Amino acid sequence: MISFFEKFFAVTDRFFPKLGRVLGYLALAMIFIQIGLIIFAGVFKMGSIVMQESLIYINSLVFLAGAGYTLSADEHVRVDIIYREASPRYRAWVNILGCLFFIAPLMNLIWRTAMPWVKSSWALSEGSIDMGGIQAVYLLKSMILIFVIFVSLAAFVLGARSLFYLLGKIDAPEGGK
């Protein structure tokens, strides 16, 4: 059983850093798109609704998918006053309890709340209200589900690693930077 989790951890350990790099490039793309919009508006007196809306789509993806990456990299927001100096055993308990009693219920609530909204958007093939805008608002709304999936995956890995540490199956998980 532990070998399954070791393989699973290895896959997620490769996936999340790659995701972080892709999202970093997308953040860079947002900068170039914004600069292009400013130049076209200021110099050529031209605008592009598609370019403007693309910033919203990319920004949503960077922040919503980035939440899972951030949790997996142990760079998320937490009160580090006690956690930072605590023993690995204490941190493991905090991780498990945080995943079970905070992250899991929150992700469940967000999923259950967003799913009907996203389904409706897909059913309607919802598009931009602006003429010439991106006709894929359903993809934008689906990013909420991507957020839930990635954060849940990262939380599961964090909680499982912490549990295996407490059971003496693996060394202390990294964290508490």
C-alpha positions in Angstrom: 0.0 0.0 0.0 2.8 2.4 0.9 4.4 1.8 -2.5 1.3 3.0 -4.2 1.5 6.2 -2.2 5.2 6.6 -2.9 4.5 6.4 -6.6 1.6 8.8 -6.2 3.7 11.2 -4.2 6.4 11.0 -6.9 3.9 11.9 -9.6 2.6 14.9 -7.7 6.1 15.9 -6.8 6.8 16.2 -10.6 3.3 17.6 -11.5 3.1 20.6 -9.1 6.6 22.1 -9.9 5.8 21.8 -13.6 2.4 23.5 -13.0 4.2 26.3 -11.2 6.6 26.9 -14.1 3.7 27.0 -16.6 1.8 29.4 -14.4 4.9 31.6 -14.1 5.1 31.8 -17.9 1.5 32.6 -18.0 2.0 35.5 -15.5 4.8 36.7 -17.8 2.4 36.5 -20.8 -0.1 38.6 -18.9 2.6 41.3 -18.5 3.3 41.3 -22.3 -0.4 41.3 -23.2 -1.0 44.3 -20.9 2.0 46.2 -22.3 0.7 45.4 -25.8 -2.8 46.7 -24.9 -1.3 49.9 -23.5 0.9 50.5 -26.6 -2.0 49.8 -29.0 -4.3 52.1 -27.0 -1.8 54.9 -26.6 0.0 54.8 -29.9 -2.4 53.4 -32.4 -5.7 54.3 -30.6 -6.8 50.7 -31.0 -8.2 48.2 -28.4 -9.0 44.6 -28.4 -11.7 43.0 -26.3 -10.3 39.6 -26.8 -6.9 40.7 -25.5 -8.5 42.4 -22.5 -10.6 39.4 -21.7 -7.6 37.1 -22.2 -6.0 38.9 -19.2 -9.0 37.8 -17.1 -8.8 34.2 -18.2 -5.1 34.0 -17.7 -5.2 35.8 -14.3 -8.0 33.4 -13.2 -5.9 30.4 -14.2 -2.8 31.7 -12.6 -4.4 32.4 -9.3 -6.9 29.5 -9.1 -4.5 26.8 -10.4 -1.7 28.4 -8.5 -3.4 27.8 -5.2 -2.8 24.1 -5.4 0.8 24.7 -6.5 1.3 27.1 -3.6 0.0 24.6 -1.1 2.1 21.8 -2.5 5.2 24.1 -2.3 4.3 25.0 1.4 4.2 28.6 0.5 0.6 29.2 1.5 -0.5 31.7 4.1 -0.6 30.3 7.7 0.2 31.7 11.1 3.8 30.6 11.3 4.6 32.0 14.8 4.1 28.6 16.4 4.2 26.3 13.3 7.6 27.4 12.1 9.4 26.5 15.4 7.3 23.4 16.2 8.4 19.8 16.0 7.8 17.8 12.9 5.2 15.7 14.9 3.3 18.9 15.8 3.4 20.2 12.3 2.2 16.8 11.0 -0.8 17.0 13.3 -1.6 20.6 12.3 -1.4 19.6 8.6 -3.7 16.6 9.1 -6.3 18.5 11.1 -6.1 21.6 8.8 -6.7 19.3 5.8 -9.6 17.5 7.4 -11.3 20.3 9.2 -10.6 23.3 7.0 -9.5 22.5 3.5 -11.7 19.4 2.9 -15.0 21.1 4.0 -14.2 24.3 2.2 -13.3 22.5 -1.1 -16.5 20.5 -0.7 -18.6 23.6 -0.2 -17.0 25.4 -3.2 -17.4 22.4 -5.4 -21.1 21.9 -4.5 -21.8 25.6 -4.9 -19.9 26.1 -8.2 -20.9 22.9 -9.9 -24.5 23.9 -10.8 -23.3 27.3 -12.0 -20.6 25.7 -14.2 -22.9 23.0 -15.6 -25.4 25.7 -16.5 -22.7 27.7 -18.2 -21.6 24.7 -20.2 -25.1 23.8 -21.1 -25.6 27.3 -22.5 -22.1 27.5 -24.1 -22.0 30.8 -22.3 -19.9 33.4 -24.0 -18.8 37.0 -23.5 -21.5 39.7 -23.3 -19.2 41.9 -25.3 -19.3 41.7 -29.1 -16.1 40.3 -30.2 -15.2 38.9 -26.8 -14.1 35.4 -25.9 -17.0 33.1 -26.3 -15.9 30.7 -23.6 -17.1 32.0 -20.3 -17.9 28.4 -19.4 -14.1 27.7 -19.4 -13.6 30.7 -17.2 -16.2 29.4 -14.7 -14.7 25.9 -14.9 -11.5 27.3 -13.4 -13.2 27.3 -10.1 -13.4 23.5 -10.3 -9.8 23.4 -11.3 -9.0 25.3 -8.1 -10.9 22.7 -6.1 -9.2 19.8 -7.8 -5.7 21.1 -7.4 -6.0 22.3 -3.8 -7.7 19.1 -2.9 -4.9 17.1 -4.5 -2.2 19.1 -2.8 -4.1 18.8 0.6 -4.5 15.1 0.2 -0.8 14.7 -0.5 0.1 16.9 2.5 -2.3 15.1 4.8 -1.2 11.6 3.6 2.5 12.4 4.0 1.8 13.8 7.5 -0.1 10.7 8.5 2.5 8.4 7.1 5.1 10.3 9.1 3.1 10.0 12.3 2.8 6.2 11.6 6.6 6.0 11.2 6.3 5.0 7.5 8.3 7.9 6.1 10.6 10.7 7.2 9.3 14.0 8.3 7.6 15.8 5.4 9.2 19.1 4.4 7.6 22.2 5.6 7.6 24.8 8.3 9.9 27.0 6.4 
